[in-house]
């Protein structure tokens, strides 16, 4: 897991339950999340 902080957003990199890569980006305004985005990478075939 890795977390990167910017001026108004975070990038949270982690792996899901089956090992796929996940990148989540919540954007903040006045201390509240106002939007969010996610990107999901390929997962190895089981």
Secondary structure, DSSP 4 states (H G I P E B T S, - for coil): -EEEE-SSBEEEEEE-TTS-EEEEEEEEETTEEEEEEEEE------
